[in-house]
Amino acid sequence: MPLTASLPSNIVSRRSRPEQYTPNNKSLLLHIGAGKRKIVGAITLDINPRTHPDVVWDLNSFPYPFNDSTFGTVVCEHVLEHLDSIVQVMEELHRITQPQGRIWIRVPYFTSLNFNTDPTHTHAFSSRSFDYLCLGTGLVNYDYSTVRFRKLVARMTMRPLTPANRTLMRLINLFLSFYEEHLAYIIPGQELLFVLEVVK
């Protein structure tokens, strides 16, 4: 699946991104934890009123203030690691996203120095962290929840994005399970990008 696509002219990122977020079927886009780096044209949600989001909300409070199947795309960058219950959050994101809608998630990798630096971080992630909710994985059989996704992308990134690190990342992502089991603490990653498709 190509990870780079052009956005419609009314939705332009305010900062450069390695990926662009493409709403499905021109439907609404929700940017969670947008802070001051908002995606133009998105509905923004943040706990901090000083960032002037469209909706001020604590994501540890359920249910979220949106109707079922409202959004075609949800962008959630460096938010989940601060929250109490990943499963409950994913259930709410599933509820408010349309069938076949996509949820873009960026989170700290379990070997990331930044994860261990921030005192508000409560969760780190591996490439399999969402497998408990994703069809076609062995871990989904643990049945932590009734909601289901398809995992379209799970990709590790490193910093800084030097040519050497880019080459290394391409190789690591071809053999991500092997890397996580044997090399992750020797060559640490920085963050993970997931793209999950909602199954309803």
N, C-alpha and C positions, 0 to 999 in steps of 0.2 A: 504494500500500500504506500503510495507516495505521501511523504509527510510535508511537502511544501506545496502550497496552492495559493492562488491570489484571492484576496478578500474582495467582496463587493466594495464599491467606492465609499459607502457610508459606514463601513466598519474597517478602520485602519488602526493598527497598533501604534501606540505612542512611543514605543521603544522597539529597537530591532530585536527580532526573535529568530531562533534557529528554525522554528516552524510557524506557519500562519494557521489561524483557526478558521475553518470554513464552515459556516452554519449550514445545516441540512435544510434543503427546500426553502431557503430564505426565511426560516422561522426564527423565533426569538433566541437571542444568545444571552446567557447569564454568566457574568464574571464574578466569581466568589472570591472574597479576600482581595479585591482589586487594589486597595490602597490608593496610592497616587498615580500608579501606572495603569490607567484604565484602557480597555479596548474601546475605542470610539464606536458608539452605536449600540453597545451592550447595556443591558440592565446590570447595575453594579450592586453588590451586597458586601458589607463589611461591618465588623463590630465597632470600628473606630469612627465616630461621627466627624472627627476632624479631617477625615479624607473625603468627606462630602459624597458618600455613596447614595444611590437611589433608595436603598433599603438599609437601615441600620438593624443588624440582627446578630445575636449570639448563636452560632451554629451548633452549640451544645443544647439549645432549646428546641424541642420538637412539638408539633410539626412546623416545618418552614412555612412562611407566609405566602405560598403560591398554590394555585390549583394543580390538580393532577395533569400530567402531560402538557405542561405549559411551554417548555423550552425544547428546541431542536438541538441545541448545543450548550454544554456547560463547561466553563473553563475554571479550573481550581488549581492555582499555582501556590505551592508552599503554604498550604492551609491545613491539610489533614493531619500533619505531624503535631499540630497544636491542640487537637480535639480529643475528647474523652473516649468516644466509642466509634471506631471506624466502621463497624458493621451497621450501626444505626444511622450514621451519616450516609453511607452508601444506599441504604434503604430509602432514605428521604430523597437523595439525588435521583434514584431510580423512579420514584413516584412522580417527581415534578418534570421529568424528561420524557419526551415523546417516544413511542416505539421506534426503534432503529436510530434514535438520537444518539449523539456521541458525547462522552464526558472525557475531557482532556485533563489529566492530572499530572502535576509535577511535584515530586516529594524528595526528601533527602535519602540518599543511599545509606545502607546500614554501616558502611565503612567511612562515611563522610565526616571529616573534622568539623564541619559546620553543624552537623546534627548534634555532636557532642559538646559544642560550644554554647548553643542557645539554651538557657535554663528553662524556657517555656516549651521545648520540644518533649513530647511524650511518646512518639512512635518513630521508628526508622523502618525502612521498607527494603524488600528484595524484589526481584522480578516476579516472584510467585505470590506476593502478599495478597493480591486480589483473586487468586485462583480459587479460593474458597467460595467465590460467588460467580465464577466463570464457567460456562459450558465447555465441555471437552477437556477438562482437567481432572486429574485424580482427586484433588483436594475438595472439589465441589461436593463429593459424596459425604463429606462431614456434615453437610446440611446446616451450616450456621444460620442460614436465612433462606427465605423462599424467593427472594429476588434473584434474577439472573442477568448476566452480561456476557458478551463475547469480547475476549481480549484481542484487540486488533494490533496493538503495538505495546511492547515493553522494551525500553531502550535505556541503557546506562550512558551517562555522560561524565566527562572528566573536565577538570579545570587545571590550568588555563587551556583555552582552545587553540593550542599551537598545532602546526601541521603534523608534528610527531604524535601528539595526543589524538588528533582526528583519525590518523591511520590506525593507531592502537585501538581506539574505540570501535572502529569498523570491524576489526578482527575480534575483539571481545564480544561484540553483540552477535556475531555469528555463532559463538560458543558460550553463551551467557551462563548456562547452568554449570558447565565445567568451570568457568571463571569463578562463579560464586562459591563453589565447593572447595576450590583449590588455590585460587590466586587473589581473591578479593582483598585480603589483608596485606598482601605483598604489593599489589598495584591498586590502591584504593580508588573507588569511584566517588563521584560527587553527588549526583542526583539521578532520578529515574523519571522518564516520561512514559506515561500510560495513555493509551486511547482505548476506551471501553465503549462498546455499542450496547444500548439498552435492549433487552429482550422482554417483550410483554405479550 
